[in-house]
Amino acid sequence: MPIVLCDISLSNSAMKTSLPIRREARALALQTLFEVDCTHHNPMESLARLTEDSSLPDETINFIRELVLKVQENGGAIDALIQRFAPAWPLQQLSIVDRNILRLAIYELISEITPAKVAINEAVELAKVFGSDSSPKFINGVLGSVYADLVNQKQKTK
């Protein structure tokens, strides 16, 4: 059965055959965050529904759960970074897809659970699949600025 969330549609079988497992995990985390942002559903209920027919390993489901929960827990700080590095775009004026791709990637950057270049590349790839034509460039630009700032802050603390 295809997953349909406010204009995003991706069948589970299409994801299984065309996406590496971590990218599939990020796509499901994005879909969960998109649904929560769009409809205010409970994130864990949305995630459970989106993964109920999945053959993903438990480790991957746990990775998705961690991404969703940590993005939610750190939402204020993450959104502040988005506003700081995309000041021409008030948060609520960003597309829901772009906003949540940025949230996912920024969490991965600040938590360092994924190498920075991988997190940025994966976000750009998600933007190519789910976003508009201008999304990949926008996502790359914002994340590049966030990453540069994080590196700069780390160097100042040494």
C-alpha positions in Angstrom: 0.0 0.0 0.0 1.5 3.4 -0.9 2.3 5.9 1.9 0.5 9.2 1.2 1.0 12.2 3.3 -0.2 15.6 2.1 1.3 15.2 -1.4 4.1 12.8 -0.6 3.7 9.3 -1.9 6.2 6.6 -1.8 5.4 2.9 -1.8 7.2 0.6 0.7 8.2 -1.7 -2.2 9.7 1.2 -4.2 11.8 2.2 -1.2 13.1 -1.3 -0.6 14.3 -1.7 -4.1 15.8 1.7 -4.8 17.2 3.1 -1.6 20.1 2.1 0.6 18.8 1.1 4.1 19.9 4.3 5.9 18.4 6.5 3.2 15.2 4.5 3.5 15.3 5.1 7.2 15.7 8.8 6.7 12.9 8.8 4.2 10.6 7.1 6.8 11.8 9.6 9.5 11.0 12.4 7.1 7.6 11.1 6.3 6.9 10.7 10.0 8.0 14.3 10.8 6.1 15.6 7.8 2.9 13.9 9.0 3.4 15.2 12.6 4.1 18.7 11.3 1.2 18.6 8.9 -1.5 16.9 11.0 -0.1 17.0 14.6 -0.4 13.2 14.9 1.5 11.4 17.7 5.0 10.8 16.2 5.3 7.3 17.6 1.9 6.2 16.3 2.7 7.7 12.9 6.1 5.9 12.8 4.5 2.6 13.9 1.9 2.9 11.1 4.5 3.8 8.5 6.8 0.9 9.5 4.2 -1.8 10.2 4.6 -3.6 6.9 8.3 -3.0 6.7 10.9 -5.7 6.6 13.5 -3.3 8.0 15.8 -4.7 10.7 15.0 -3.6 14.3 18.3 -1.7 14.4 17.0 0.5 11.5 13.6 1.0 13.1 15.5 2.1 16.2 17.5 4.5 14.2 14.3 6.0 12.7 12.8 6.2 16.2 15.9 8.0 17.5 15.9 10.5 14.6 12.2 11.3 15.1 12.3 11.6 18.9 15.5 13.6 19.0 14.4 16.0 16.3 11.2 16.5 18.4 13.1 16.9 21.6 15.6 19.4 20.1 13.0 21.2 18.0 13.5 24.7 19.5 17.3 24.7 19.0 17.1 23.1 15.6 14.4 25.6 14.4 16.6 28.5 15.8 19.5 27.3 13.6 17.2 27.2 10.6 16.0 30.7 11.2 19.6 31.9 11.8 20.9 30.4 8.5 17.8 31.0 6.4 16.7 34.4 7.6 14.8 35.3 4.4 12.5 32.3 5.0 10.4 32.4 8.2 10.0 28.9 9.4 6.3 28.6 8.7 6.9 29.8 5.2 9.3 27.0 4.3 7.7 24.1 2.6 6.9 21.3 5.1 9.3 19.0 3.3 12.2 21.4 3.3 11.7 22.3 6.9 11.7 18.7 8.0 14.7 17.7 5.9 16.6 20.5 7.5 15.5 19.4 10.9 16.6 15.9 10.3 20.0 16.9 8.9 20.7 19.5 11.5 20.0 17.0 14.3 22.5 14.6 12.6 25.0 17.4 12.4 24.8 18.7 15.9 24.6 15.2 17.4 27.4 13.9 15.2 25.7 10.5 14.8 26.5 10.7 11.1 29.6 12.2 9.5 28.8 15.8 8.4 29.3 15.2 4.6 27.1 12.1 4.7 24.3 14.0 6.6 24.4 16.8 4.1 24.5 14.6 1.1 21.6 12.4 2.4 19.6 15.6 3.0 20.2 16.8 -0.5 19.2 13.4 -1.9 16.0 13.5 0.2 15.3 17.0 -1.2 15.8 15.6 -4.8 13.1 13.0 -4.2 10.6 14.8 -2.0 11.3 18.5 -2.5 10.8 21.0 -5.2 13.3 21.8 -8.0 15.0 24.4 -5.8 15.0 22.3 -2.6 18.4 20.5 -3.1 20.3 23.8 -3.6 18.5 25.5 -0.7 19.0 22.5 1.7 22.7 22.3 0.7 23.3 26.0 1.3 21.6 26.1 4.7 23.3 22.9 5.9 26.7 24.1 4.6 26.3 27.3 6.6 25.2 25.4 9.7 28.1 23.0 9.4 30.6 25.8 8.9 29.3 27.5 12.1 29.5 24.2 14.1 33.1 23.7 13.0 33.9 27.3 13.9 32.3 27.0 17.3 34.3 23.8 17.9 37.6 25.5 17.0 36.8 28.3 19.4 36.3 25.9 22.3 39.7 24.2 21.8 
